[in-house]
Amino acid sequence: MAEGNSARDMPERIELSATVGEDEAGERLDQAAARLFPDYSRARLQSWIKAGELRVAGEQRRPRDRVTAGDRLTVSAEQLEEVTWAAQPIDLTILHEDEHIIVIDKPAGLVVHPAAGHGDGTLVNALLAHAPVMATLPRGGIVHRLDKDTSGLLVAAKTLPAHRSLVEQLQARTMGREYLALCLGALTGGGTVDAPIGRHPRQRKKMAVVQHGGKPAVTHYRIAERFRHYTLLRVKLETGRTHQIRVHLAHRHNPLVGDPVYGGRLRLPAGASDELLLALRAFRRQALHARALELQHPASGESMLFECPLAEDFAALLEVLQREDRAGSAVRGS
């Protein structure tokens, strides 16, 4: 777990320290540093390592050198100006806001961070317009992400102490996150997927379950509602890997409905009504919604639970599936 001073206390330098745990043991120094100091980019960390500003037990190492559990990483570096992102007035659905945190119901289609191909029009741009103070925080106050086409709850920090608290809750796995996921196939019960995730060995823009070199990833799921050809799941994350739910469900051959990356070609159930066929063809994003978020307030320590309703397109698809099942039951019972 990382500790660090406030930039307000020591604006001219960054002083950080962290201890390598079992999860990071055996990783490259730059990889372990990225996990232990998530507020900073991999490129920034690598530059500190090469400059001798990020050290292991006081010694200078190379980015590719491996670390072991118990190694103490320290950073003493000059404070560099953060990348400036433009503030843009974009409508936000705010479920909670105080001087420390803000909780957003993110719509599908909204990118979280500016990046190549999405330089503006993102959630960060919207937050900077809503609360300009967030421009002083790492990554604009964002501590966890949702994919562009995943809807639902996301929390961001408005102060450095709140940012550190939320990051520590994520690292300690005490921040609870529950998703609703509509997957292909009629599952008969809940379960757990415990399978490491890393870059796909051939398609580098995708993630995959990889047995060698992957990071530990655990996904718990239980059935919320069954349909003839699909299952609505309540999913909880024990870890937070990139595309974790999408990758794990695809790995067990139950990909998310509409997933353009991990779902393969569109599969339409035999005997489906025209209404269902139309709804499935029109739903061109992964059917994934972050419905609940549980955290400890960074200032008061109060346990807080936030929930938000399904996005309209997701709810509409479920209504079609429910009508389809009722119609099928009526036919079978006649």
N, C-alpha and C positions, 0 to 999 in steps of 0.2 A: 504494500500500500504506500502511496506516495504522500509526502508532506512537502509544504513549500510556504515561503513567506508571501505576503500580499505585495502586489506591485506598488501599492500606495506606500507601504512601509519602506521599501527599498527600490525605488523606481529605476535606478541606474543599473541594477543587476538582477539576474534571476538566480535564486539559490534553491535547489531542490535535492531531495534524497529519497531513496526507495530501496527496499530489500527484495531480492529475487526470491519468488516463491516456487513451490513445486510445479505450478502451471507454466512458469517461464523457464524452468531448469532445462538446459540442453539447447535452448534457442540461441541464435546469433544475438550479439549484443544489441544491434540496432533493432531487431525484432522485439526483444525483451523490453528495451527502452520505450518502444512505441506502445506497448501494453501498460507499462508502469507509469508513463507520462503521457496520457492520451490527449492532453491539451495541446500538444505540439506535433507538427508534421514529421513524417519519417525523414524528409530531406533536412529539416532543421536539426533533428537529433543526430543524423549522420555527420552534419557539419560540426556539431559540438564534439562528437567523438574524435573526428580527425584533427580538430584543433586542440584536443586535450582538455576541453572544458567539461566533458562528460567522462568520468573516470570510474573504474571498478576497484574498490578497496584502495582508492588513492592512486592507482596506477593507470597509465594511458594504455588503451587497447585499440584494436582495429574493429571496424563495424562487423566483420565476419567472425570474430572470435566468439567462442561459446561461453555461456555463463552457467553457473551452478547455483543451486538453492542456497540461500544465505549470503550470497554476494551483495555487497552494499554499493549501490550506484549513487553517485553524487554529481550534481550539475552546479557549476559556478560560471555563469556566462553573462555577457552584456545583454541588456534588454533591447531587443530590436523591435522596430515599429511593426505592428501587425498589418496584414493586408487590408486595405480599405475597400469595403464593399458599400455600394450605394444604397441609401435608404429609399424605398419605394412604397407608396401608399397602396397596399393590397389588403382587401378585406380579410379579416381573421375571425374565426369563431373561438372566443376566449371563454373557457369554462371556469377559470380561477386566475386571479392575479393579485399579488401584493407586492411589497417592496423587495421581496427576495426571489420569487419564482413566478412563472407564468405557465399555465397549462392550456394547450391548444387542441382543438379538434381539427386535425389536418384533413383537407379533402383529397381524394384521389386525384392524381395529375399534378400536384404541387411538389416540386423538387425541394428538398430541405436546404441544401447548401449550394452556393454558386460553384460551378466547376466547368470544365471544358464542355462546350455545347449548351450550358445553362448558366451564362454569366450573370443573369439577373432574373427577376420574376420569381425568386425563390422565397421560401419561408424566412430565411435569414434577412433578406432584403425587406420583407414585410415587418419583421420584428424590429429592425433598426429604425424604421419610420415610426413604429408605435412607441418604442422605448429607446431613444438614442443612446442612453447609457450603456446598452448592451454592445455597442461598438467597441468598448474597452475590454471586452471579455474574450477569452479564447473561443474561436469558432462561433462568435456571435452569441455565446451563451448556451448553445446547443450541447447536450451531453449524450444524447442517443438519437438514432435516426430511424425513420421509416422510409421504405422504398417509395419512389415517386408515385406508384400506382397503388400503394397501400394507404387506406384511410384510417383515421382514428387518433388516439391520444398521444401527445408528446409533451414533455416538460422541458422548460429551458430556465436557466438561471439568470438573474438580473444583477447579482453581485459576485465578486470573487469568492468570498466564503461560501455562498450558496452553491457556486459551481463546484468547488472542492467537495462539499458535502454530497452533492448528487453523484459526482464521479465515484466517490468512495462507496456509496450505497450500491452503485452498479457493480463495482469491483467485488464487493462483499456479497453480492447476490441477494441483498435484502430489499431491493426495489422490485415489487411484484408487477408483472405485466401479463395480461390475459388477452388473447386474440380469439376472434371467431374466424374459422376457415372452412370454406366449402370445398370438399375434395371429391374426386372421382372414385366411385366404388361404394358399395353398401357395407360399411364396417360393422362388425358384430360386438365390438367392445373397445374400451379405451386401452391405453398402453403408453410406453415410453420408447423413444428412439434415442439411443446412446451411440453416436457414431461421429468420428472426427470429421471436420470440414476444412477444406483448403481449396486452392485454385484448381480448376479442372486441368488435368494433365495436357490436354490438347486444345481446348477452347478457353483461352486465358481470360476472357471476359465473363466466364461463368464460374460458379463455385460447384463443388462436388464433395461427396463422401470419399475421403482418401485415407487409407490405412497407414501410410507412411508420410509424415510431415504435416498432417492435418492437426488442427487445434481441437481440444475436447469440446464437444457440443452435445447438449442433452435437451430434448424436447418432450414434454408430457402432454398427452391429449386425452380427452374423454368425449363421449358422444353427447351432443346437444339436441340433435334431431336427425332422424333417419328418413331417407327417401328411397325410392326403388333402385335408383342407379347412383345416388350421391349421398354424402354424409356431411352434416354440419358439425364441426368439432369446436370444443373449447380447448384452446392450446395455451400452455404456460411454458415460458422459457426459463431454463436453469442457467443457460449461458446466452450470449448475444452475438452470435457469429453472423457475418454477412449472408443474407438470404436464408437464414437457418431453417425457418418453417418450410419455405418453398423447397429447399434442397432435401430436407428429411422426409417430407411427405412424398416427393417424387422418388426418393430412394426406396420407399416401401411400396412403390407402384400405385400410389394414390395422390397424383399431382393435384394442385389447386385448379379449380375450374377457371378458365380464362388465362392461365399463366402463359405469357408469350415466350418465356425463356426455358422453363422447365416442364411445361405441360405437353410438349409435342404437338402434333397436329390435332385439330378439333375433332373430338369423338362425340358423335351424336347417338343417343340410345335408340335402339330399335323400337318401333311402335310409338315414338314420341309424337305428341300433338303438334300442329303447326305453331301454336302459341309458344310451346317450349322450345321448339327448334329455332324460332325467331329470337327468343330471349337469349338462348345460348350463343347464337351467332353474333348478337349485338353486344354481349358482355366480353369486351376485349381487354380486360385487365385481370390480374390475379384476384380471386375472391378472398381477400384477407383484410380484416378490420381489427385495429387495436381498440378493444372495447373497455378495458379496465386498467387502471394504473394505481398502484399503492406505493406510498413513499412516506418517509419521515421528514417533516418540515425542517429545513436546514437551520432555522433560527429557534423555533419553539420546541422542536422535538416531537410535536404532535403527529400521530399517525393519521394519514390522509388517504382517502379512497376516492378516486374519480371514475366515473362511468359515462359513456356516451352512446347514443343509439346508432344503429347501423346506417351507413351511407344509403341514400335513396336508391341507387342502382342495385346495390347488394340486396336491400330489403325487397325490392320489386322482383328480383330473380327468385328469391325464396318464396314469395307469394305465388309465383307461377308454378314452382315445384310442388307447393302444397296443394294447389288446385289440381295439378296433374295426378297427384297421388290419391286425392279424394275421388276424382273421376274414375281412376283405375280401380279403386276399391268398390265403387258402385257397380261398375261393369262386372267385376269378378263375383260380386254378391248377388247379382240378378239371376 
